[in-house]
Structures are given as structure tokens and as C-alpha cells.
Amino acid sequence: MSALPSAEHQSPSCGACGSETTFDGDDFVCEDCQLAFEPNYLNASFLNPEAEPCGSPCDNSWHGDHKIKRGFGYDCNPCQLPAGHESFHWTGCQSKPLTAAAGVVR
């Protein structure tokens, strides 16, 4: 009987862009997003602790009220990645139900 292949451990994907990270001996690193993920809990931090956040606003036109689902919109934030990142902007937008004051038509 032949031996079956062993599984191989892989680095986790970046939580912002989805790319595979590399391990630098201390952290998993995403060069495109300029983020470091600590190996135990995968908490993110800036590769350069002195970097400022990018701050670009969310530009997803589908995040307007009722665009994806009637009665829902999004809480959008500015890009939270470090300034100078080379990936798409990451704004951490969250879906939210709209209230009657926000124009929900029933």
C-alpha cells in the first residue's frame, strides 16, 4: 500500500484583501495592505506603527439605502488601512436596517 500525502499548513489570508500572507518570523504579513497579523489570534496592526490611516471614503455605490435590499443600508467608514497601501480600500462597512425616519417605505 502506498503512503498518502501529508497535508501542508498554509498561511492565513489577509482579512482586508483576501491575499495569502507570508510569515516573517513574528507575524503573518500582507505587503499590499501593509498589515501584520499576530500568529495566535490573528489580530491586525500596521506594519509601520507610525503610519496614518488612509482615510479614503467608501465609494461603493451599492451601499446606498435600498440599493441591495429594500429597507437596508450601510454604515460606512473611511479606509482603515495604512496610508500608502497598494490594495483596495477597506472600509469595514456593515449592513443595517433602516428606520422609518430614514425613508423605509412599507
C-alpha positions in Angstrom: 0.0 0.0 0.0 1.4 3.4 -0.9 1.6 6.2 1.6 -0.8 9.1 1.1 0.5 12.7 1.0 0.6 14.7 4.2 -1.4 17.9 4.5 0.5 21.2 4.3 0.0 24.2 6.6 -0.8 27.4 4.8 -0.5 31.0 5.9 -3.8 32.7 6.6 -5.5 35.0 4.1 -5.4 38.8 4.8 -8.7 39.9 6.3 -8.8 43.0 4.2 -7.9 41.9 0.7 -8.0 38.1 0.9 -4.5 37.6 -0.4 -2.2 35.0 1.2 0.1 36.3 3.9 3.7 35.5 4.5 5.3 34.7 7.9 8.2 37.0 8.8 9.2 35.0 11.9 7.0 37.1 14.2 3.8 37.9 12.3 1.8 37.0 9.2 2.3 39.9 6.8 0.2 41.3 3.9 2.5 43.6 1.9 -0.3 45.0 -0.2 -2.4 46.1 2.7 0.6 46.9 4.9 -0.8 44.9 7.8 0.8 42.4 10.3 -1.4 39.7 11.9 -0.1 38.2 15.2 0.0 34.4 14.9 -2.1 33.4 17.9 -5.3 35.4 17.4 -4.6 37.0 14.0 -5.2 40.5 15.3 -4.1 43.1 12.8 -1.8 46.0 13.2 0.0 48.4 10.8 3.4 47.1 9.6 4.6 50.7 10.3 3.3 51.7 13.7 3.9 55.4 12.7 1.7 55.2 9.6 -1.6 57.2 9.5 -4.8 55.6 8.3 -5.6 56.0 4.6 -9.0 57.7 5.2 -10.4 57.4 1.7 -14.2 57.3 1.9 -16.3 54.3 0.9 -17.0 54.6 -2.8 -19.3 51.6 -3.2 -22.4 52.9 -5.0 -24.3 49.8 -3.9 -24.0 50.9 -0.2 -26.8 53.5 -0.6 -30.2 53.0 1.1 -32.3 50.3 -0.5 -29.7 49.5 -3.2 -29.1 45.9 -2.3 -32.1 45.1 -0.2 -35.2 47.2 0.4 -35.2 48.5 4.0 -31.4 48.2 4.4 -28.4 50.5 4.0 -24.8 50.5 5.3 -22.8 52.2 8.0 -19.7 53.1 6.0 -16.4 54.2 7.3 -13.2 55.7 5.7 -10.5 53.3 4.7 -8.8 52.0 7.8 -5.7 50.6 6.1 -2.4 52.5 6.5 -1.8 55.3 4.1 0.2 54.1 1.1 -1.3 50.6 0.9 -1.5 49.1 -2.6 -4.7 47.1 -2.2 -8.3 48.1 -2.5 -9.6 50.4 0.3 -11.0 48.6 3.3 -13.8 50.5 5.0 -15.4 47.8 7.2 -18.9 48.7 6.0 -21.8 47.0 7.9 -25.3 46.4 6.7 -28.0 48.0 8.8 -31.8 48.0 8.8 -33.2 51.5 8.1 -35.7 53.3 10.4 -38.9 55.0 9.4 -37.0 58.3 9.7 -34.5 57.1 7.0 -37.3 56.6 4.5 -38.3 53.0 4.7 -41.5 52.5 2.7 -43.7 49.7 3.9 
